[in-house]
Amino acid sequence: MDILYTAEALATGGGRDGHVRTSDGLLDTDVRIPKEMGGAGGAPNPELLFAAGYAACFHGALQAVARAQKVAIDGSSVGSRVGIGSNGQGGFGLAVELEVNIPEVSHEVAQQLADAAHQVCPYSNATRGNIDVTVTVVDD
């Protein structure tokens, strides 16, 4: 693979109850275990950061696919939910739900674009076969 960009981050402190900072300083924040998992909450957690990254990445892939197919997707959005839970083997696993909304495009065309984006999105390619990812097209 020909690497075009490398993101670099360092986690310190207590891991999920610690601090993360990127080498460029653009992200510099405490992280906390969410209240739902017995933590203090009140700060981002790894799943929240992953959800934001996946939503942004998938939306970029969706826009690229739409441009290539000459389909206008003004006002489109991608929402993501990242769930964490026991994998039944003493560890934890993730599950992702992506919601794609493309106003003023038929459901069929929106689904085709979402399916194509799921094939090119780097996050989708990284998670494929490793965690459950559900992509749903929602209408206004």
For each residue, the residues with C-beta under 8 A, 3 or more apart:
1:
2:
3: 6
4:
5:
6: 3
7: 22
8: 22 23 24
9: 20 21 22 23 27
10: 20 21 22 23
11: 15 18 19 20 31
12: 18 19 20 21
13: 17 18 19 30
14: 17 18
15: 11 18
16: 31 32 33 39 45 46
17: 13 14 31 32 33 39 40
18: 11 12 13 14 15 30 31
19: 11 12 13 28 29 30 31
20: 9 10 11 12 27 28 29 31 49
21: 9 10 12 25 27 28 29
22: 7 8 9 10 25 26 27 28
23: 8 9 10
24: 8
25: 21 22 28
26: 22
27: 9 20 21 22
28: 19 20 21 22 25
29: 19 20 21 43 44
30: 13 18 19 43 44
31: 11 16 17 18 19 20 43 44 45 46 49
32: 16 17 39 40 41 42 43 44 45
33: 16 17 37 38 39 40 41 45
34: 37 39 41 45 47 48
35: 38 39 40 41
36:
37: 33 34 84
38: 33 35
39: 16 17 32 33 34 35 45
40: 17 32 33 35
41: 32 33 34 35
42: 32
43: 29 30 31 32
44: 29 30 31 32 48 49
45: 16 31 32 33 34 39 48 49
46: 16 31 49 50
47: 34 50 51 82 83 84 94
48: 34 44 45 51 52 82
49: 20 31 44 45 46 52 53
50: 46 47 53 54 82 94
51: 47 48 54 55 80 81 82 96
52: 48 49 55 56 80
53: 49 50 56 57 123
54: 50 51 57 58 80 82 96 98 123
55: 51 52 58 59 78 79 80 98
56: 52 53 59 60 78
57: 53 54 60 61 121 122 123
58: 54 55 61 62 78 80 98 100 117 118 121 123 124
59: 55 56 62 63 76 77 78
60: 56 57 63 64 121
61: 57 58 64 65 117 118 120 121 122 124
62: 58 59 65 66 73 76 78 100 102 113 114 117
63: 59 60 66 67 73 76
64: 60 61 67 68 117 120
65: 61 62 68 69 113 116 117 120
66: 62 63 69 71 72 73 76 113
67: 63 64 70
68: 64 65
69: 65 66 113 116
70: 67
71: 66 105 109 113
72: 66 104 105
73: 62 63 66 76 102 105 113
74: 103 104
75: 102 103 104
76: 59 62 63 66 73 100 101 102 103
77: 59 100 101
78: 55 56 58 59 62 98 99 100 101
79: 55 98 99 101
80: 51 52 54 55 58 96 97 98 99
81: 51 96 97 99
82: 47 48 50 51 54 94 95 96
83: 47 94 95 96 97
84: 37 47 92 93 94
85: 92 93 95
86: 91 92 93
87: 90 91 92 93
88:
89:
90: 87
91: 86 87
92: 84 85 86 87
93: 84 85 86 87 131
94: 47 50 82 83 84 131
95: 82 83 85 131 132 133 134
96: 51 54 80 81 82 83 127 131 132 133 134
97: 80 81 83 133 134 136
98: 54 55 58 78 79 80 114 133 134 135 136
99: 78 79 80 81 136 137 138
100: 58 62 76 77 78 110 113 114 117 135 136 137 138
101: 76 77 78 79 110 137 138 139 140
102: 62 73 75 76 105 109 110 113 137
103: 74 75 76 140
104: 72 74 75
105: 71 72 73 102 109 110 113
106: 109 110
107: 110 111 137 139
108: 111 112
109: 71 102 105 106 112 113
110: 100 101 102 105 106 107 113 114 137 139
111: 107 108 114 115 137
112: 108 109 115 116
113: 62 65 66 69 71 73 100 102 105 109 110 116 117
114: 62 98 100 110 111 117 118 135 137
115: 111 112 118 119 135
116: 65 69 112 113 119 120
117: 58 61 62 64 65 100 113 114 120 121 124
118: 58 61 114 115 121 124 133 135
119: 115 116 124 125
120: 61 64 65 116 117 124 125
121: 57 58 60 61 117 118 124 125
122: 57 61 125 126
123: 53 54 57 58 126 127
124: 58 61 117 118 119 120 121 127 128 133
125: 119 120 121 122 128
126: 122 123 130
127: 96 123 124 130 131 133
128: 124 125 133
129:
130: 126 127
131: 93 94 95 96 127
132: 95 96
133: 95 96 97 98 118 124 127 128
134: 95 96 97 98
135: 98 100 114 115 118
136: 97 98 99 100
137: 99 100 101 102 107 110 111 114
138: 99 100 101
139: 101 107 110
140: 101 103
